Amino acid sequence: MAAYQALYRKYRPQTFDDVVGQLAITQTLKTQLQNGQLSHAYLFTGSRGTGKTSCAKILAKAVNCENPQDGNPCNCCPSCRAIDSGACMDVLEIDAASNNGVDNVRDLRDDAVYSPSQVKMRVYIIDEVHMLSISAFNALLKIIEEPPEHLLFILATTELHKVPATILSRCQRFAFRRISQEDIASRLQYVSYQESIDLDDSAARVLARMADGGMRDALSLLDQCACATVGELTAERVYACLGIAGQQKAGEMMGYIARHDTRSALELFNRLYADGKDLSAMLDELACLARDLLVLQTAPEAGLTMLSGVADSKEAKALAKLISGGELIRIMSLLQQTMAGFTRSASRRMDAELCIMNLCQPELSLDAQSLNARLTRLEEQIRSGSFTVAPAAPAQPAQIKPQEEELPPPPDDEDVPPEEPQQPVASELPVGFWMDLGASIRQELTFPMKPYFMFKPDSPVRGVLQANELKLLCDCKFTYDAVNKPELLEIISRKASARLNRPIRVNLVDPTAQPAKNAKMDQLLSFGKAHRDVIKIKE
């Protein structure tokens, strides 16, 4: 029985046409091969899994192929088969990470002067060339600048900034870009068909997003999920196999953060943690989602092509309306700081829980980013008209203390204007009850009556909650007639009942039925009572 071979090795490209997502580079190399304009040294740069080493091996076969086909190797001639099997002594692949000394480069330089014995050109493929020491780079300079005609150097690196400028100037440089998610998903579907794997489209997109532009990572993830799953490979099974929360849970968590619902966010986090989800992956998904929301706010239409795919466009657009740009920047910064501290943390769960609490409650922090997030949210609420001021607490009446010598001064002859009745706030009411009630009524109301004046300080209509009865106090007959509509009273009763989780009855008080208040008479009565209290004390 043949040994199992990993998918990324089994489906490594064998020709330039098989390379995915690097059309500009492969077409240039094919044209040079067809026209006989090959350079003596190439430098392939780019992130991992984008095809640098594969293109280097294909180029080594193409320059030595006996029957090239439009710049591609035939993979059938003795030279191609010897290079594929690793039996060709004239094509050497060197790992610079383990052969980074100056002595290794000197041995390479001494051997390179000899003519090839099996093929037309001797090819040296130096992978991770940035790992060479400075002395090794200096030893390599002369032979790269003026190599023999039978010699070809192909250097590959993921960290271009570590390669000296003296080496860069002697090579033709090709930058391999990250492969798009669409190209990776298409390649995964092809490999799944060849391997008889039932791969769902949504699962292919999830694997492409997790690969982060690397085809090798995508094939490795597919290999892992296919071995752990029986039947159709769906997105949910990919989430379960890789230990990640998934786009639905990430969107749900971000919704709780947007609504500042700390309790629900912590409950969801506890469920995901109990299910064995990886904390770093969970926070990384939140950071990617926050980045997508910020892109949608900055470029609503053009930014659709820049989304990472953590959430679909409809869900992302709905969330983008709930969170301000300042809050998103704060969320991304806090998530990145928490993930960076995981490596030296004693309790990663506690760090993640504190992070979620800080995300849901910006008022817990007084740093510049938290204050900016709160101010940005207020500015957007004022701009949209959803901002309302919470009612002030009722003023406590001053108690008259009896005095031994002086009597209270008599009242003036002029009538004192009656004090405006202040809206009492029951102790059992949740914080912001009147503000939320007025906002929810305003959202649902469709007929011409617009209750912008309700439940605000110094407004003509105020609410007083006594047990299960909500009394609406109007300052005049006109306001009473405007509010006395069955549709409006029914909406007020339903919204108040929903917020207090108990049936609330609405009672609209007729201002004409209330006795007029005589301010001067009340002041005279209070003066007389104070006078009597002083007389009793003296007796």
Secondary structure as GFF3:
##gff-version 3
##sequence-region A 1 539
A	DSSP	alpha_helix	7	10	.	.	.	ID=ss1
A	DSSP	three_ten_helix	16	18	.	.	.	ID=ss2
A	DSSP	alpha_helix	23	35	.	.	.	ID=ss3
A	DSSP	beta_strand	41	46	.	.	.	ID=ss4
A	DSSP	alpha_helix	52	64	.	.	.	ID=ss5
A	DSSP	alpha_helix	78	85	.	.	.	ID=ss6
A	DSSP	beta_strand	91	95	.	.	.	ID=ss7
A	DSSP	alpha_helix	102	112	.	.	.	ID=ss8
A	DSSP	beta_strand	122	127	.	.	.	ID=ss9
A	DSSP	three_ten_helix	129	131	.	.	.	ID=ss10
A	DSSP	alpha_helix	134	145	.	.	.	ID=ss11
A	DSSP	beta_strand	151	157	.	.	.	ID=ss12
A	DSSP	three_ten_helix	160	162	.	.	.	ID=ss13
A	DSSP	alpha_helix	165	168	.	.	.	ID=ss14
A	DSSP	beta_strand	172	176	.	.	.	ID=ss15
A	DSSP	alpha_helix	181	194	.	.	.	ID=ss16
A	DSSP	alpha_helix	201	211	.	.	.	ID=ss17
A	DSSP	alpha_helix	215	228	.	.	.	ID=ss18
A	DSSP	alpha_helix	235	242	.	.	.	ID=ss19
A	DSSP	alpha_helix	247	258	.	.	.	ID=ss20
A	DSSP	alpha_helix	262	274	.	.	.	ID=ss21
A	DSSP	alpha_helix	279	298	.	.	.	ID=ss22
A	DSSP	three_ten_helix	302	306	.	.	.	ID=ss23
A	DSSP	alpha_helix	313	320	.	.	.	ID=ss24
A	DSSP	alpha_helix	325	340	.	.	.	ID=ss25
A	DSSP	three_ten_helix	341	344	.	.	.	ID=ss26
A	DSSP	alpha_helix	348	360	.	.	.	ID=ss27
A	DSSP	three_ten_helix	362	364	.	.	.	ID=ss28
A	DSSP	alpha_helix	368	384	.	.	.	ID=ss29
A	DSSP	alpha_helix	433	444	.	.	.	ID=ss30
A	DSSP	beta_strand	461	466	.	.	.	ID=ss31
A	DSSP	beta_strand	469	474	.	.	.	ID=ss32
A	DSSP	alpha_helix	477	483	.	.	.	ID=ss33
A	DSSP	alpha_helix	486	500	.	.	.	ID=ss34
A	DSSP	beta_strand	505	509	.	.	.	ID=ss35
A	DSSP	three_ten_helix	511	513	.	.	.	ID=ss36
A	DSSP	alpha_helix	519	538	.	.	.	ID=ss37
###
